[in-house]
């Protein structure tokens, strides 16, 4: 799948002094990201938002078809820029062979133009929309409570919930997805707050075949934000994917919880990383988007200490890893050109992190894992050390008489020294070590054997 970059964080246009210019700013970083090995970008909601208290991040959509080219809600461009800027960004990404994913907010809308009486329950709500694009105009029949649907999911921060069982709403959202993919050029979709509506809506969007770049049967990538326990996420995946041949993925929130404990909690046992209860450990790696931070969780429950341990884990293991823009650029964790940052791990992921995972050894303080490799990626050995000293042991790998190079490493003691090259014997045995509270990624040099 490659490596995904979440190309935004909360209030990023203001904090970066790039208001109405974020798309251009991101476009200026795309070539660097491509060189490191990133394969896709996830962008924030691109349409014109309600902007009730000033420019917003787009999770309060008003006009789905206004990408920054209509004068409404206080400006022509969105907080991120104009439609032209967005289309140039997408073109830049595609020229480098990368993909770009749209953030779809389908549960709710905001910023209605008028209040109306909902004839189902007689209550007055802000549900009359007259968007400047003159597309997908809405009234009370488009929202809950509704004659079309008895069940409604959770209400998102008081904003009116769309009723997807209304045939008009369903057809308009299907057309919106088609427009984003075929006309604007997005390659995939991130679904916001999927708890709020039926997974069948996502299945319908992903199961449709699209016409894109001369391909008449294009299938977009899809990932849902279901912020919950592993059991509930797994059940949502099962229900959503049961009748589709283009299954949606999900963010692995339970794994992120364990990675936070690894980084921030004293006495964390590395054996916890192997136990059931995450998408990764429960055999759903192909449907797992793994991550360390995102725009929501970092504002509520951020990782404070040793965050590189978490990035080393997701960028060596199975799943589709997602890197957070703020960590990479603002907090200096990229460390391009060195072996100690996210950039080195992304490159390793693309060149070596292929095939199935085998845990070669694990106790409370030491974790050694092997990726078997495939036709494109050679495989690797990952060592994670949770103790305050150098730690390692001999394990049996699949590579006999092979040289192993420490291509990425990091620890919390700058004076602890660096890992050294290792050689396996004729049976594949070798000892692998990692520095205090650190990690090492060893990669096989297939052309250098004893």
C-alpha positions in Angstrom: 0.0 0.0 0.0 2.9 2.4 0.6 3.0 5.2 3.2 0.3 7.8 3.7 0.9 11.4 4.8 -2.0 13.2 6.6 -1.2 16.6 5.0 -2.9 18.8 7.6 -3.5 19.3 11.3 -6.1 21.4 13.2 -5.9 25.1 12.4 -2.8 24.5 10.2 -3.5 27.4 7.8 -3.5 29.9 10.7 -0.7 28.4 12.7 1.5 28.2 9.6 0.4 31.7 8.4 -0.9 30.0 5.2 -4.5 31.0 5.4 -6.2 30.5 2.0 -2.8 29.2 0.7 -2.5 25.8 2.3 -2.9 23.8 -1.0 0.0 25.7 -2.5 2.1 25.2 0.6 1.5 21.4 0.6 2.3 21.3 -3.2 5.7 22.8 -2.4 6.5 19.8 -0.1 5.3 17.0 -2.4 8.6 16.4 -4.2 10.4 16.0 -1.0 7.8 13.6 0.3 8.0 11.6 -2.9 11.8 11.3 -2.7 11.6 9.9 0.8 9.0 7.3 -0.3 5.6 8.6 0.6 2.9 7.2 -1.8 -0.2 9.2 -1.0 -1.6 12.4 0.7 -4.8 12.7 2.7 -6.2 16.2 2.4 -8.7 17.9 4.7 -12.3 18.5 3.6 -12.0 20.6 0.5 -15.5 22.1 0.2 -16.8 25.4 1.5 -17.6 25.1 5.2 -20.2 26.9 7.3 -17.5 29.1 8.8 -19.8 30.2 11.6 -17.0 31.5 13.8 -14.5 32.3 11.1 -12.8 29.9 8.7 -13.0 26.3 9.7 -11.3 23.0 9.0 -14.1 21.9 6.8 -15.8 19.3 9.0 -18.9 21.5 9.0 -19.7 21.3 5.2 -22.1 23.8 3.7 -21.7 23.5 -0.1 -20.1 20.3 -1.2 -19.4 21.6 -4.7 -17.7 24.8 -3.8 -14.0 24.0 -3.7 -13.0 27.7 -3.4 -14.5 29.3 -6.5 -17.8 30.8 -5.2 -18.2 33.9 -3.1 -20.1 32.7 -0.1 -19.7 32.1 3.7 -17.3 35.0 3.9 -14.8 34.3 1.1 -14.3 32.9 -2.4 -11.5 30.5 -1.5 -11.8 28.0 1.3 -9.4 28.3 4.3 -7.1 26.1 2.3 -7.2 27.9 -1.0 -8.9 28.1 -4.3 -10.3 25.3 -6.5 -7.5 26.1 -9.0 -4.9 25.7 -6.2 -6.4 22.3 -5.2 -6.4 21.0 -8.8 -2.8 22.1 -9.2 -1.9 20.2 -6.0 -3.6 17.1 -7.2 -1.8 17.4 -10.6 1.5 17.8 -8.9 0.9 14.7 -6.8 -0.1 12.6 -9.8 2.9 13.7 -11.9 5.1 12.1 -9.3 3.1 8.9 -9.3 1.5 9.4 -5.9 -2.2 9.3 -4.9 -4.4 11.9 -3.1 -7.4 11.1 -0.9 -10.4 13.4 -0.1 -11.9 13.7 3.3 -15.6 13.1 2.9 -18.0 14.4 5.6 -21.3 12.6 4.8 -22.9 12.4 8.2 -23.9 16.0 8.7 -23.9 19.5 7.3 -23.8 23.0 8.8 -24.5 26.7 8.0 -28.1 26.4 6.8 -29.7 29.5 5.3 -33.1 29.2 6.9 -34.9 27.4 9.8 -37.7 25.0 8.9 -40.4 23.0 10.6 -39.7 19.3 10.4 -43.1 17.8 9.7 -42.1 14.5 11.1 -41.9 15.8 14.7 -43.0 19.4 14.4 -39.6 20.8 15.6 -37.9 23.8 14.0 -34.3 23.2 12.8 -31.7 24.9 10.5 -32.2 22.6 7.5 -32.9 24.8 4.5 -29.8 25.1 2.2 -29.4 27.1 -0.9 -25.8 26.6 -1.9 -24.1 28.9 -4.3 -23.2 26.0 -6.6 -26.9 25.3 -7.1 -26.1 21.6 -6.5 -27.5 19.4 -3.8 -29.9 22.0 -2.4 -31.5 20.6 0.8 -34.5 21.0 3.0 -35.9 19.3 6.1 -36.7 16.1 4.2 -33.0 15.5 3.7 -32.3 15.2 7.5 -33.2 13.3 10.6 -35.8 12.7 12.0 -37.3 11.4 8.8 -40.1 9.4 7.3 -37.4 7.4 5.4 -35.5 6.0 8.3 -36.4 5.0 11.9 -32.8 4.5 13.1 -30.2 7.3 13.3 -26.7 7.1 14.6 -25.0 9.5 16.9 -25.5 13.3 16.4 -22.3 15.1 15.6 -21.9 18.2 17.7 -25.5 19.3 17.1 -25.3 19.6 13.3 -28.3 18.2 11.4 -27.7 14.6 10.2 -28.4 13.7 6.6 -30.8 10.9 6.0 -29.1 8.6 3.5 -32.2 6.5 3.0 -33.9 9.4 1.3 -33.4 8.5 -2.4 -32.6 12.1 -3.3 -29.9 12.3 -0.6 -28.5 9.0 -1.6 -28.3 9.9 -5.3 -26.7 13.3 -4.5 -24.0 11.8 -2.3 -23.3 9.1 -5.0 -22.9 11.9 -7.5 -20.7 13.9 -5.2 -18.3 10.9 -4.8 -18.3 10.5 -8.6 -17.5 14.1 -9.1 -14.6 14.1 -6.6 -13.0 11.0 -8.3 -13.8 11.5 -12.0 -13.9 15.3 -12.3 -11.6 16.6 -9.6 -9.1 13.7 -9.6 -9.1 12.2 -6.1 -7.9 8.6 -5.9 -9.5 7.6 -2.6 -11.8 8.7 0.2 -11.5 9.0 3.9 -14.9 8.8 5.6 -15.4 11.0 8.6 -17.4 9.8 11.6 -18.8 6.6 10.1 -20.5 5.7 13.3 -23.2 8.2 12.3 -24.6 6.3 9.3 -24.9 2.9 7.7 -21.9 1.2 6.2 -24.0 0.4 3.1 -23.6 4.0 2.0 -19.8 3.5 1.9 -20.2 0.1 0.2 -22.2 1.7 -2.5 -19.6 4.4 -3.2 -16.6 2.0 -3.2 -18.3 -0.7 -5.1 -19.1 1.6 -8.0 -16.7 1.5 -11.0 -15.4 4.9 -12.0 -13.9 6.4 -15.2 -10.6 8.0 -14.4 -7.5 8.7 -16.5 -8.6 6.5 -19.3 -9.5 3.6 -16.9 -13.2 2.6 -17.1 -13.2 0.4 -14.1 -11.3 2.4 -11.5 -11.8 1.4 -7.8 -11.0 4.1 -5.3 -9.3 3.4 -1.9 -11.4 4.0 1.1 -10.8 4.2 4.9 -13.3 4.9 7.7 -12.9 6.7 10.9 -14.6 4.5 13.5 -13.2 5.6 16.8 -13.9 2.7 19.1 -12.8 -0.7 20.4 -11.3 -3.3 18.1 -14.5 -5.5 18.4 -16.8 -2.7 17.2 -14.4 -1.7 14.4 -14.1 -5.3 13.2 -17.9 -5.7 13.3 -18.3 -2.4 11.2 -15.7 -3.7 8.7 -17.5 -7.0 8.4 -20.9 -5.4 7.9 -19.6 -2.8 5.5 -17.5 -5.2 3.4 -19.7 -8.3 3.3 -21.1 -7.6 -0.2 -18.3 -5.7 -1.9 -15.1 -6.6 -3.8 -13.6 -3.2 -3.0 -13.4 -3.4 0.8 -13.0 -0.3 3.0 -10.2 -0.1 5.5 -10.3 1.4 9.0 -8.0 3.3 11.3 -6.5 1.1 14.0 -7.4 3.1 17.0 -6.8 0.3 19.5 -3.2 -0.1 18.3 -2.6 3.6 18.6 -3.7 3.3 22.2 -1.1 0.7 22.9 1.5 2.7 21.1 0.8 5.7 23.3 1.2 3.5 26.4 4.5 2.2 25.0 5.8 5.8 24.6 4.3 7.4 27.7 3.8 4.7 30.4 6.5 3.5 32.7 6.8 -0.3 32.9 4.8 -1.0 29.7 5.3 -4.7 28.6 6.2 -5.2 25.0 4.3 -8.4 25.1 1.1 -6.3 25.0 2.0 -5.4 21.4 1.5 -9.1 20.4 -1.9 -9.6 22.1 -5.3 -9.7 20.5 -7.4 -6.6 20.5 -6.1 -4.5 17.6 -6.8 -4.8 13.8 -3.1 -5.6 13.4 -2.9 -8.5 15.9 -6.3 -9.9 15.0 -5.4 -10.7 11.5 -7.0 -7.7 9.8 -3.7 -6.0 8.7 -4.9 -5.7 5.1 -7.7 -3.5 6.3 -5.8 -1.5 8.9 -4.5 2.0 8.5 -2.0 2.4 11.4 -1.2 5.7 12.8 0.5 7.5 15.7 -1.3 10.9 15.8 -4.1 12.6 13.8 -5.8 16.0 13.9 -8.3 14.9 16.5 -6.5 12.6 18.9 -3.4 14.8 19.2 -5.6 17.6 20.7 -7.2 15.3 23.2 -4.6 12.6 24.1 -1.2 13.3 22.5 1.9 11.2 22.9 4.4 13.1 25.0 7.5 10.9 25.2 9.6 8.9 22.8 7.2 9.1 19.9 9.7 7.6 17.5 9.2 4.2 19.1 5.6 4.3 17.8 6.6 5.4 14.3 9.2 2.7 14.1 6.6 0.2 14.9 4.0 1.2 12.3 6.6 1.7 9.6 8.0 -1.7 9.9 4.9 -3.8 10.5 1.9 -4.7 8.3 -0.9 -2.4 7.6 -1.1 0.9 5.8 0.9 3.4 7.9 -0.1 7.0 8.1 2.3 9.8 9.2 1.1 13.0 10.8 2.2 16.2 9.1 2.8 18.1 12.4 5.1 15.4 13.6 7.0 15.2 10.4 7.5 18.9 9.7 6.6 21.0 12.7 8.0 18.8 15.5 11.2 17.9 13.6 10.8 14.1 13.5 11.5 13.7 9.8 15.2 14.2 10.2 15.8 13.7 6.5 19.3 12.6 5.7 19.8 10.8 9.0 19.0 7.3 10.2 17.2 8.6 13.3 13.9 9.9 12.0 10.6 9.2 10.2 12.1 9.8 6.7 14.5 6.9 7.1 11.7 4.6 8.3 9.5 5.6 5.3 12.3 4.7 2.9 12.9 1.4 4.7 9.2 0.6 4.6 9.1 1.0 0.8 12.3 -1.0 0.2 12.1 -3.7 2.8 8.9 -3.9 4.8 7.1 -6.6 2.8 5.7 -10.0 3.4 4.2 -11.6 6.5 5.4 -10.9 10.1 7.0 -13.3 12.4 7.8 -12.5 16.0 11.2 -14.0 16.7 11.3 -13.1 20.4 9.3 -11.1 22.9 9.5 -10.4 26.6 8.5 -7.3 28.7 11.5 -5.3 27.5 12.7 -6.8 24.2 10.7 -7.4 21.0 12.3 -8.8 17.8 10.3 -9.2 14.6 11.0 -10.3 11.1 9.2 -9.3 7.9 9.7 -12.2 5.4 9.8 -10.0 2.3 8.3 -10.4 -1.1 9.2 -9.9 -4.8 9.6 -6.2 -4.4 10.7 -5.7 -0.7 13.5 -7.7 0.8 12.3 -8.1 4.3 13.8 -6.8 7.6 14.5 -7.5 11.3 13.1 -5.0 13.8 14.3 -4.7 17.4 12.5 -2.7 20.0 14.0 -2.2 23.4 12.0 -0.8 26.4 14.8 -1.1 29.0 17.3 1.5 30.1 20.3 -0.3 28.7 21.4 -1.9 25.4 19.3 -5.1 25.0 19.3 -7.9 22.5 19.6 -11.7 22.0 20.2 -14.3 19.4 17.3 -15.3 17.2 16.8 -17.5 14.2 16.0 -15.6 11.0 15.2 -16.9 7.5 18.5 -15.6 6.1 21.6 -17.8 6.4 25.1 -16.4 6.2 23.8 -12.9 5.5 25.0 -9.5 6.4 22.5 -7.2 8.2 22.9 -3.5 8.1 21.4 -1.2 10.7 19.5 1.2 8.3 17.5 3.0 11.0 17.9 3.4 14.7 17.1 5.7 17.6 17.4 5.7 21.4 16.9 8.1 24.3 20.6 8.2 25.2 22.8 10.1 22.7 26.0 8.7 24.3 24.9 5.1 24.1 26.6 4.5 20.7 25.3 3.1 17.4 24.4 -0.4 16.4 26.8 -2.4 14.3 26.6 -4.7 11.3 25.5 -8.3 12.1 26.1 -11.6 10.3 24.0 -14.7 10.5 25.5 -18.2 10.6 24.7 -21.1 8.3 21.4 -21.7 10.0 20.2 -18.1 10.0 21.1 -17.4 13.6 22.3 -13.9 14.6 22.2 -11.6 17.6 20.4 -8.3 17.3 20.5 -5.4 19.7 18.9 -2.0 20.2 19.9 1.0 22.3 18.2 2.1 25.6 14.5 2.9 25.0 15.2 2.6 21.3 14.9 0.6 18.2 17.0 -0.7 15.3 15.8 -1.8 11.8 18.3 -4.3 10.3 18.0 -5.0 6.6 19.6 -7.9 4.8 22.3 -7.2 2.2 21.4 -10.1 -0.1 24.5 -9.5 -2.3 26.9 -9.8 0.7 26.9 -13.4 2.0 29.7 -15.4 3.7 
